[in-house]
Amino acid sequence: MMGSLLGVSTNPVNALVEGNTPPSKTKALGEEYRQGTAALGDSVEAEVLPREAYKKLDSGVIYADISKGNGETVKEGSKVNLQWVLRRSNGYFVDSSAVSDSVPFIFTVGCKDNGDAAIEGLDEGIRGMKTGGTRRILIPPRLAWIGGIVDGKPGPLPAGFGPRQQMRRVMETRIDVPGEYIFLEVKVTKVR
């Protein structure tokens, strides 16, 4: 209150700090954030990938390898352990395996049983990866949680009320919107 009486703004959002640029008035996200790499820091996964690095499958799933890996190859019937980061198409972070103490998502490629299956877009997009590899997969909502976002459904499932509500809204209101994707960045940690 005293700051406004003296004509000085005390709102921390408007505060200028020497050496820092003023905050942007727009909500535009930088290229690194829109590609889902901002939370990965200085790792190789943080690099912006050129457009030509992306491949599109007939189903509409789009993927790009961030790092190739050098272990066993993921194929139909492989049991796979993944670390993952889930984002909405605008780049906003939703959830990750790191939030759950880095417990991996484990599933069998090609399995249709909800208890051991992945969402359809991930099941398609992970094939051909190698252990240790990292891939960015853009999944159309129609290939994600079409059966709902509740326990026992194909995963990886976002944990907690907030993240599940974000994905529920995408699935209910944006499922047929052109250009809407669910971003999954995945790292294969084990293939059996």
N, C-alpha and C positions, 0 to 999 in steps of 0.2 A: 504494500500500500504506500509506504513512504517513497519508494522509487518512482511511482507514478505521480506523486505530488510534486516531485522535483523535476518532472519531465523526462526521466530516464526510464527506459523499459527494463523491467526486472524479469521478463519472460525468458527463461533459459534457451528457448528455441531460437530467439532472435539475437542471442549473445554472439559477439564476434570474438574469436580467439586468434591471437597473433600466430601466423603460420598456417592457419586453416582457412579454407575458402568458405565464404558464407553459404549457409544451407540453401539448397535449391528450392524454389517455390513450386516446382512441378513434381509430379510423382513418377517421372520417367526413370526407368532403371537402366543402369549401365549394361553394356553388352555382356560383360562377365556374369552379371547377376541374371540377366535374361536367359543366358545359356545354362544357368543352374550351377555355376562354378564359384560363386562368391564365397560360400562357406568353406571351401576347401583350401583356403590360404595359399601358401606358396608351393603347393605340391604340383606334380605334373598334371593332376586332374583339373587344376585351376586354369589351364591354358584354354584360350578361346579356339575352337576348332573351325577351320575353313568350311564353307558351304559344301565344297566337293568331297569332304570327308564323310558326309552323311549318305547312307544308302536307304532306299525305300523298298519295303517288301510289298507284295501284291495286296496284302491285307490292309495296308495303310500305316503299319508300324515303320518308324524311321529310327535308324541307329547310327552311331559313329563310335569307333574304337578310340579310346583315350590312350590306353596302353595295351599291348597285345598279350602279355603273359607268355609263359613258356612251359606250362605243365600239360596235364591231360585235357583233351578237347571235350566240350559239352556237346552231347548228342542225345537223340531219343533214348529214353530209359535211364539216362545218367541221374544219379542223386547228387544234388548240387547245394553247397553252402554259399550264401551271398551276404555281403555287407551292402547296405543300400541307403540312398537318400531319395526322398520323394518330394517333388515340387509340383506346383500348379503350372499351367502354361505361361503365366506371366512371370515365372521365376521365383515366386514366393515359396519359401521353405514350408513344408507341411510336417514331415516326420523323417526319422532315420533310425537305422539299427543302433547308431551311437547313443540315441536317447534312451534306449533300453539296454544299457551296459554292453553294447556291441554284440548282443546275442544274434547270431546269424539267422537269416530266413533259410529254411531247408525245404526243398521240394524235389519231386521226381519229374524230369522233363517228359512231357507228353501224357502225364497222368491226369485223368479227369475227376478223380475222387477228391472232393473238397479238402479233406484232411491232409492230403499230400500233394496238392496242386498249387500252381501259381496262376495269377490272372493270365488270360489268353495272350495278351500283348507281350508280357514278360516271357512267357513260355516260348513264343516265337522269336523274340528279340535276343535271347541269350544263346541260342544255338550257334555253334562254331566258336564260341569264346574258349579261352584256355585258362587253366588255373593261374591266378595272379593277374589276369587281365581285368581291365576296367572299361566299361562301355556306358555311353549315354543312350538311353532308349526313350523315344517319344511315342506314347501309346494313345491312340484315339480312345475316348471314353467308352465307346461301344465294345472295346476289347479289354476293358478293365473290370470293375466290380459290378457287372450287370445283374448279379444275383443279390446285391446288397452288400453293405459293409457291416457285417456282424461276425462274431466269433464263429469259426467253423467254415467260413467261406474261403475261397482261394485268396492267397496273400501275395505280397506282403501287405498286411493290414495295418493302417495307421492306428496307433494306440491313443487312448484318451478321448474325451468328449470333443474337444476343439478340433484336432486333426481329422477325426472321423466325420464331424459335421462339415468340414471344408470339402472333403471328398464326396460326401452324400449330396451336397448342393451341386457339385459338378455333375454327378451321375443323374440327378433329377432334373436339372434345368439347362445343362449345357451339353448333354450327351450327343446331340445332333448338330452342334455349332461347328461350322467349317473352321479349321485352324485351331481348334481346342485340343490340347494334348495334356497328358499326364507325363511329367518327366520323371524317369527313374535313372539314377546313376548307380550302377551296380559293379561290385568287384567280386569275382569268383575266388573264394578262398579254399574250396575243396571240391573235387569231383570224384565220385566213386561209381 
